[in-house]
Amino acid sequence: MREIILDADRLLNKGDMGEYMSEVFPFPEYFGKNLSALRDLLSEVNEDTDIILTRDNVRQICASRYAYKVMLVLSDAAEENPHLRILFR
C-alpha cells in the first residue's frame, strides 16, 4: 500500500505538477507532465494507493485554478481505478 500526502504547493502550475507527480508515482519516462497524460497514467496505477488531503491542502487547492483541475483529474481517476483512493485527514 502506497500513501501519498498531497503537497498542494506543488500543484499550482503545470511544470511543478508534472515534476511532483513524476516523483510520487512510478510513471514512465514518457509522462507528458500535463493533465491529459496524468489522467491516462493514473488509470494504469496497479498498486493500492491512498492520496491523503489535509484541510490546509484542500483550502489551497480550492484557491488555485490549476490545482483544482489537478484535483478533478485525481478524483476522476479514483472513481475509475479501484487501486486509487482519496482520503481526507
Secondary structure as the mmCIF struct_conf table of DSSP 4:
data_model
#
loop_
_struct_conf.conf_type_id
_struct_conf.id
_struct_conf.beg_label_comp_id
_struct_conf.beg_label_asym_id
_struct_conf.beg_label_seq_id
_struct_conf.end_label_comp_id
_struct_conf.end_label_asym_id
_struct_conf.end_label_seq_id
STRN STRN1 ARG A 2 ILE A 5
HELX_RH_3T_P HELX_RH_3T_P1 ALA A 8 ARG A 10
BEND BEND1 LEU A 11 ASN A 13
HELX_RH_AL_P HELX_RH_AL_P1 LYS A 14 VAL A 24
BEND BEND2 PHE A 25 PHE A 25
TURN_TY1_P TURN_TY1_P1 GLU A 29 TYR A 30
BEND BEND3 ASN A 34 ASN A 34
HELX_RH_AL_P HELX_RH_AL_P2 LEU A 35 LEU A 42
TURN_TY1_P TURN_TY1_P2 SER A 43 GLU A 44
BEND BEND4 GLU A 47 GLU A 47
STRN STRN2 THR A 49 LEU A 53
HELX_RH_AL_P HELX_RH_AL_P3 ARG A 55 ALA A 63
HELX_RH_AL_P HELX_RH_AL_P4 ARG A 65 GLU A 80
TURN_TY1_P TURN_TY1_P3 PRO A 82 HIS A 83
STRN STRN3 LEU A 84 PHE A 88
#
